[in-house]
Amino acid sequence: MPTLLIKLNSAPVDEVAEIYDLLESNHIDFYETDSGRWGISVAGFWLRDESQLELAQGLLSDYEQQRSERVQEEYNELRDSFIKRLFRQPLMIFFYLLAILAIFYITLIPFLGLLN
């Protein structure tokens, strides 16, 4: 009897592809379903053979841990790069903020009644 291994509703495309490759490379017999035309069905990977469930869950657990660490590192690199850019180019950041404030001011003048 088919067993649902993992739901894929709202999963990123790259993550789905990586899980697909992981299951294929470990010779796990599975198939994929989509959420259907209206998105109300279960999108997921299903195991054809329930005897492979423990192996597949172990592989997914390891994969999810590695992906979590990798995504966290990528986020920290992006955050650090903004802070580094802020300190490398403070004048440019200042002018960007000044331009944003000017746009807000011009946009809000009619609503504040400052132009009489």
N, C-alpha and C positions, 0 to 999 in steps of 0.2 A: 504494500500500500504506500503511495507517495507520502512523503513527510516534508513539511515546510521547513526549510533550513534557515532562510533569512528573508524578511520583507524588504522590498526595494522601493516602496512608495517614497517619493521625494529624496531619493538617494542621488548624489552627484554622478554624472556619467563616467567620470574617471574612476570612481570607487567601484561602480558596477563592473567596468572592464577589468579592473584589477582582481576582483573576486572571481570573475569568470575565468581569467587566466590561472588563478590559484587553484581552482577546482579542476580545470582541464589538466594542468601540469601534474596534479596528484592522482589522476585517473579516477576521479569520483564521478559516478554515473548520476547526472542531474539534468534537469531541463528548466527553462526560464518561462515565466508567464508575465504578461504585461497587465496594466491596470484597465485596459479596455478603452473604448471610445469615450466614455463619460467619466473615466477615472474612478469607478466604484468597485472594481474587482481588485483582487490581491496581486500586486506585482511582486514577484519573488523568485528565488531559486528553490526548487523542489528536488528532493532526493528520490530516485526510483527505488533504491534498495535501502531499507532502514538499517541494515547492518553497518553501513558506512557513516551513520549519524555521529558517533563519538569522534571518529577521525576528522570529519568535516567540521564539527564544532570546535575541536581543538585547533585546527588550522585557522578557522575564522577568528578565534580568540586571539591567537598570536598575531594575525594580520591586523586586527583592530587595534591592538596595543602598539604595533609598529606604526600604523597610520596616524594614530593619535599623537605619538611622539613627533613624527615627521611634520604634521600640520602645525603643531605647537611651535616647532623650530622655525618653520616658514613664517608664521605670524610674528614671532619675536624678531626675525630678521627684518621684516617689513616695518615693524614699529621702531626698531633701532635705526633703520635707514631714514625715517622721517625726522627723528630727533637729531641724527647726525646732520641731515640737510639743514635743519633749523639753525644749528650752530655754525655750519659752514657758510650759509648764505642768509644771514639775518636781515640784511637790507632788502633782499628780494621778497622774503616772507612779509616784511613790514609793508612793502608796496602792494602786495597782494591783499593784505588785510585792509589797507587804505582804499583800494579799489572796491572791495566788497562793501565797505562802509559807505562809500560814495554812491554805489548803486542802491543800497538800502535807503539812503537819504533821498535820492531822486525819486525813488519809487513811492516813498511815504509822504512826500510833500503835499500832494493833493488831499490826502486823508487827514493830515494834521492841521490843515488850514493855515499853514505858514505863509502861503502866497496869497496875499489879500490885494 
